[in-house]
Amino acid sequence: MRAWLSLIVLAQTLAVGAPYAESVAVPGPGDAPVLSTSPDPTLGPWAVDENGNVGRIHTVITGDTLWDISSTYLGTAWVWPAVWRDNDDIENPHLIVPEDRIWITAGEMRKITRERANAMIAARDQQSDAVSEEVVEAVEEVIAEPLPSSRSIRVAERGAMGFVSRSAVEAATSIVGSPSAREWLAGGDIVYIGQGMGEVAVGDELTLFRDAEPVYDIRRGRQLGYHVDILGWLVVREVKGDSATAEIRMSRSEIARGDRLIPRISPRLEVEVKSTPGAAEGNIVFIPEGRSQVADGDYVYLNRGTSDGLDLGSEMEVFSPGSIREERVRSKKVMTPDRTDASLVVVEVSPNTAVGYVVGSKRALEVGDQVRPVAPRVARR
């Protein structure tokens, strides 16, 4: 699957055709999204395309726009021009009307015919039926060679550092002012922050964030922390009385008075992958940016941490558990094997939570998916 996050910037530079149902208007490349007044689109059924990729098929209703659909399935209204794929056999593929079918994965959106949609849904059903017909035979397990310990991955600070503990958010301070008259601030600007003597010191680095969104454990209902939109970071230049003067050293988007601050932890540029087979199983509990699906190169939040045996670099796998099926020839019940759907590497970890980086996904991942440590490889003799 394509990592579409790197394509978001292109969404503002692509000229596209009519992007909403029952309309032929063509927006300019810098136009704001045209959002409908109809209820948010509901998620369509799962399906499988001709290449074996798993995704969903959305049926357009009156009032739907491609911005709405992109926002519901992919978490942002701006991404659809970058992942939209034209079909040569469909006239005016950007125009959508009620009852149109749209094929959607984490890295692709394209209009398909009704017949093709039905075939793809049927293929998904046939895939499930095929599993129920399988006889699962016992195999002799052989411990394979351990994974190389020298593997490492590079980490993007924005994704890895987007999860913040509840205590850190509750203790956050903020930008209280700036000598600049501009409303929006950026790298190089001087600001005043609401911490003073005894709270910060010259040289301290603080992370800027906005829009703290609670993250909950889907099993126990407890709050694990917050997902925040990281704006950049600053360094304290002078401390006097109840406040301090700081310089914004790096900004990823506009910064405003009132944006909040927490101590900055210098991000690791690389994480060494390691095996922690004794760690507990858990779940994906949150996907950043409001998306319903993620794939390779994305980040997910887990409801397990160091207290559950995880460590920085722990190799995990997302899996679909096997189930009991009826073997019809011999009239007996058999257990199908678990299916590995993706690999994760823990790139940030705290006592009760972790951030996982997705690699090697075979399908789009969702909140609720089960995760566990990678076990020693087994082989057939």
N, C-alpha and C positions, 0 to 999 in steps of 0.2 A: 504494500500500500504506500501511497505517497504521503510524505509528511507535509500536509498542506499549510501548516502554520507559517512556513517560510515563504508562502505565496501571498499572504494577506496584503502586503504592500502593493502587489500587482493589481489588487482588486480596484484600487482607485485610479488606475491608469488604463484599464481596458474598456473600450467602447463596446457595448453589448446591445442586443436586440431587445424587443419588448419583454420585460421580465415579470409580468403579472397577468393573472387570468382576466380575459375579456378586455384586453387593452393592446394598443399597437404603438404607444408612446415609446420613444427611444431616449433613455437618459444619457446625459453627458458623462464623461469619465469622472467628474468631480461631484456629481449630483449626490444629494443625501438619499438614503434608502426610502423607497415608496412602500410604506407599511399599510397593511390592510386594516379594516375595522372589524373583520370577522374574527371569531375565536382562533386561538393558536392552533395550527395544524397538529393532529394527533399522529403518533408514530405508526407507520404502516407495517405490514407483515414482513418477516424475514424472508429472504430469497437467496438463491445461488446463481451466479452468472456462468457463462460458458467456460470461464477460466477457473472456476471453483471458488471465486471470491464471494464472501458472505456480506450481505448488506440488507437494506430495507427498500421497499417500494412504496412510494407515496402516491396516493390518488388525489389529484387536484380537486378542490371544491371552489365554489364561487367566492371570490374575494381573496383567494390565496395569491401571494406574490413569491417570487423566488427569494426575496429577502426574508420573508416570513419562514419559508421552508428551510433556508440555510440557517437561520437563527435557531429554529427548533431542533434540527438534526445535528448541526455542526457548531452551535454555540455563538455564532456571530453573523450578523446580516451582511457583512462586507465580503465574506469569503467566496460567495457563489461564483462570481465571474472568473476567479482563479482556478476553480475545480470543475467548472462546467465543461462538458464534452459534447460536441455536436455529432449528430448522426447524419451521415451522408444521405441516407434514404428517407429522411424526414424533412419535408419542406418547412422552412422558417422555424428551425429548432428552438429559438429563444422564446417564441410565443407559446404561452401555456393557457389552456382553457380547461373548464371543469371536465372531469373524468380522464384527463391526461394522466399517464403513469410516469413517474420519475424515479430512476434508479439512483440510490444514494449509498455511498460508503464514506469512510473517514477522509478519503482523498479524491472523491469523484461524485459528480452529479450529472445525469444526462437523461433526456427524455427517451422513452422506449414505447413501442407499440403495446396495445392491450394484450395482443396474442403473446408477445414475447414476455410480458410481465407474468401472465398466467403460467407460461412454461417455466419461468425461473422460480416461481412459487412452488410449482409442482416438483421441480428438481430438488428443492429443499425438503419437501415431504418425502420424496423417494429416498433421499439421503438418510433421513431418519428411519424410514422403513427398513432400509438395507441393514442398519445397525441391529434392528430387532431380529433379523434373520440369521445373524452371525452366531456361530457356536464358538464360545470362547474356550480354547483349550489351555490346560495348564502348561506352562513352559518352565524349563529349568533355568533358574536365575544365576547369572554369572556376573560378578562384580567387574565392571569394565575399568579401564585406566582412568585415574582421576583427571579432572579438568586442569588445564594448564593454570598455574597460579599467577602467571605474569600478565594475564589479560587486564586491561584497564579501559575505561571509557571517559570521555571528556564531558564535563557538566556545564550546562548553561545556568548562570546565577538566577535569572528571572524565574525559570521553572522550578529549580531546586529550592529556592529560598522563599517561595510563595506561601509556604505553610508556616504559621507562627503560633506559638503556644498561647493559651488563654491568659496566663499570667503576664506574658510579655505585652499583649495588646492592652490589657487593663492598666498596665504601668506606663503606657506610652505617653510621651509629651508631644508637642506640636510646634510648627512654625508660627510665631506670634506677630512677625512683622518683617519688613525689609526696607533698607534705604532706597531701593528702586521704586519708582512710581508705577511700574508696569504691573498689570494684574497677574500675568503669568510669568513665572520665573524659570530659569534654566541653568545649565552648567556654567560656573563662573560667577553667578550672582551671590551677593552677601545677604544673609538672613539672620534674624534674631529668633532664638528658640527659648522655650519656657523651662529651662533648667539652668541652675546657677552653681554657686560655690558649694562644694561637697557632693554635687550630683554628677557633674561632668568635669573633665579637665582638658586643657589644650592638647590637641592631637587625637582626641576621641573621635571615632567614626560612627555615624548613625545612619541607619537605613530609613529612607522615606517611603511611606506607603499610604494607601487610601482604600476605602471600601472593604472593611473587614467582614467577611462572610463566614458564619459559623459552620463548622464541620462536625458531624455527629457520627458516632459508631452505630451502624445500621443494625447491629446485633443487640446492643445493650441500651441504645438510646442516649448514652452520655455524650457530652460535648468533648471533643478531642482537641479543639483549637480553632484557628481561623485560617481561611484562605485570604490573602491580601494581594492587592495590585501594587507591585513594587515599582516605584517611580524613579528611584536612583539612590544616591547616598551623598552625605556631606561630612565635612571635618570641622571640628571646633577650633576656632582661631583665637578667641579671647573669652575669658570668663570674668564676669563682674556682677556682684550682688546676686539677684534672683534670676538672672538670665545670662545668655551667652551669645556671642557672635560666631557665626559659622559660614563656611563657603561651600556651595553646592559643587561637588567635584564631578558628578556624573548624573545625567538625567535621561530617562528613556521616554518621557512624555512631559507635558506641561505640569509645573509644580505651582501650588497656590498656598497662600496663607491658610493655616488651619490643617494642612496635611500633616500626618502624624509621623513620629519618630520612635525607633527602637534601636538598641545597640546593634551595630553591624558585626556580623561574624564573617570574616574573610572567607569567601567561597573556595572550595577545593576545585582546581581546574581539572584534575583527573581523580578517578576513584578506582582502586584496584579491586577486581572482582574476587570474591572469596566464597567458600562453601561453609554454610552453617546448617548442617542437616538436622540439628536438634531444635531448630526454631519452630514455633507454633504456626499452625495454619491460621489464615485470616481472610479478610475481604478487601476489595477495593471499595472505599467509602466515599470518595469524592473525586470528581474530574474537573480540573480548573476550566474557567471561562464558560461555564454553563453548557458545555457540550454533552451530547448523549452518547457519543462514541469517541474512542481514541485509537491510535495505531502506533506504528514505530516512530520513535523520536519524541513521543509525548510523555507527560508525567501524570502519575496517579497517586492518590494518598491512600495509605493502608492503616488499618486499625490494630497494628502490631508494631512493637518497638523493641528496645534493648531488654526490657523486662520479660519479653517473650522469646528471647534468644536471637534477635536480629542484630546485625552490626553493619557499620558502613561498608558497602560493597557486597553485602549478602546477595547471592543469586537466588531468585525466586522464580516460580512458574505459575502462570494463570492456568487453571484446569477446569474442565467440565467433568464432574464425577460420573462414573459408570452407573448402570442401573440394572435391575433384574428384568430379564426378557424371557419370553416363552420360546423354547426351541421346539418347533412344531413337529419335526420328523420323529424325534424320540420322546416327545411329550414331557419335557423336563424344563425346569427353570435354570437359566444360566446368568452369570454376572458379566456384563460387558466391562471392558477396561476403562479407566479414566483416560480422558483425552487432553493432551497439553495444547493450549491455545496460544500462549505467548510466554516470553521470558521477561523478567524484570530484574533490574539491579538497584539495590537500595543506595540512594545518593545523599539522603539526609535521614537521620534517625534520632529519636528522642525516646524516653522511657516507654511511652504508650503508642507512639505513631511513627510512621516512616513515609518518605517520598520515594516512589519507585519510578525508574526510567524504563520505558517500554522498548524492547528489542525483539525481533523475530516473531512478530504477531502473525497468526494465521487467520484471524478474524478481528472485527472491531470489538473493543473491550467496553464494558459498561459497569456502572456502579452495581455492587452486589456480587460481581464475579469473585470466585474463590481463588486464593493464592496459598502457596506452600513453598517451603524450601526445596531446592532441587536435590533429589536423592541421587545416590551413586547410580551410574548407568547400569542397565541390565542388558544382556544380549542372549540370543537364542543359540544353542549349540547346533 
